[in-house]
Amino acid sequence: MKLRYLAILVSTIILVGTVGAAEIYNKDGNKLDLFGTVNGMRYLSSADVKTGDSSFVRYGFNGETHINDQLIGFGMWESEAAVRHADDGGSKNNNTRLGYAGIKFGNFDSIDYGRNYGVLYDVGAYTDVMPEFGGDTSIVDNFLSNLASGVATYRNTNFFGLVDGLNFALQYQDKNDSDKGTILGLKEANGYGYGISISYTFDNGISTAAAYANSKHTFSQKVLVGNHGNNAEAYYFGLKYDANDLYLAALYGETRNMTPFGNFEGYQSAENMYGFIDKAKNIELVAQYQFDFGLRPSIGYLQSRTSDIISNGQNSYLKKYIEVGTSYNLNKNMLTFVDYRINLLKNDDLIRAVHLATGNILALGMTYRF
């Protein structure tokens, strides 16, 4: 589920204090909270590959310890488990989403290391609020675009306490190479990388953000992209309005040698093309309104446009759809939602080569969270 009214806070607040978490310990400057989400969800689509149970459970903990008046240590861990499969003793349906530890230094703010969100998601989070769909031009578990492994992150809020609303982040990522015997696949591996983000929130509910990231490709990835370049690079800009029960957000971004396409699990052939798009231009738009009685309708538009690798540089799309949906909060812990994805992709050469589904998708679900 991408209803991240809770999860966005987890990703962006470094001194983790998840809203609604269950406090299990708080004594002598040490605090530990548990949080979790149980999501029962079903996809319905004319494309069989998109139809089925998409339920999952997410759970984790966050904690902090007061070292002295200026230093606070913190740590966070979150896991996800798919619940649509039988218990066969395997672990492939369970994965660690987040896990990092760090220290907050008063007005100098915080530094942490581990598995965390990449700085590009500081902008991507603006539009990743649709009931189920949306946010997926920037959500890729590789480089610094979304979840990222081996990252050191420095975050500063209110610019050292001098300018309210002005925040920035600096990030460095270690090499995670599938060539070195790790469990990472070619799609998720990365070379050394760095990124930066900056945002400013005005008093009237308007916020703006920008982010840039640059990562080296691994040796195998360099072979895959050929002469297009040795680096995966991206920049994103975002704007949102969040006040008076109205939420409006827009995102524009470009990636170079970063956005994956096709099936990375097989070998490269005419029937199974895969790789990284040399250049993709991404747009995401979303509008929502929060009614007092709990209803939150949503409408959005998303596209990822690329130079077609099949048809001599002609423009094509990896994603293009309209989203219409709504969620309803029964109380602070229980939520129901429906989301409809109207697919606008045309069945061109690129779509056929990478076997992208072009059917519409309806998502129905209920969520319990604490």
Beta strands, then each sheet from edge to edge (+ up, - down):
strand 1: 22-27
strand 2: 30-45
strand 3: 52-53
strand 4: 56-66
strand 5: 71-82
strand 6: 94-105
strand 7: 110-117
strand 8: 147-156
strand 9: 166-173
strand 10: 193-201
strand 11: 206-216
strand 12: 231-243
strand 13: 246-256
strand 14: 260-262
strand 15: 274-276
strand 16: 280-289
strand 17: 295-307
strand 18: 315-329
strand 19: 334-343
strand 20: 361-369
sheet 1: 1+ 2- 3+
sheet 2: 1+ 2- 4+ 5- 6+ 7- 8+ 9- 10+ 11- 12+ 13- 16+ 17- 18+ 19- 20+
sheet 3: 14+ 15-
end
